[in-house]
Amino acid sequence: MRTFEPTMQTELFTQRSYSQRYRSIFSFCLAIIMLLVVGCSSAQPAPPVYSPDKADLIREYSSGLKELRTRVDELPALIADENWPDVENLIHGPLGELRFRMLNVARNLPAELESKARSLSKDVFQTLVEIDASAQVRNESKAVEGYNALIDKYEEFIELIPSAEAMS
């Protein structure tokens, strides 16, 4: 007749329990690793494709932006000479069209670039308003500070515009 040995059965039960736990943990870790490998190995998204109409619109409005860039470069000399009426005339005249052109370019960019482009166009416009306000109170240092901010935002916007090769 067999005698009941509780310590021996408990040890067997405990050993199975540990090995089952390790297998479960090991399986879970493998599943996580596989998920990471599959998730990170996906192909890069394709660059946006521009329709011929959108590409033409972007080219048209961006060429106007590049022309206006030369007019923006007139501001430092006018500010240094404290020629405030000409600063105001430049801002309200040729540079008044700047935001319109920037928004037209932004409207034709892919969605992931459009929101950033709209934000930058708003920043450029706000900076022009600040330069105009500085010109009205004849504050050269604020006008120069505004010009530097304007150039930074303007250049950042220009970088969002796709090259001609990217639109083909």
ABEGO torsion letter per residue (X at the ends): XBBBBAAAAAAAAAAAAAAAAAAAAAAAAAAAAAAAAAAAABBBBBBBBBBAAAAAAAAAAAAAAAAAAAAAAAAAAAAAAGBAAAAAAAAABAAAAAAAAAAAAAAABBAAAAAAAAAAAAAAAAAAAAAAAAAAAGBAAAAAAAAAAAAAAAAAAAAABBBAAAAX
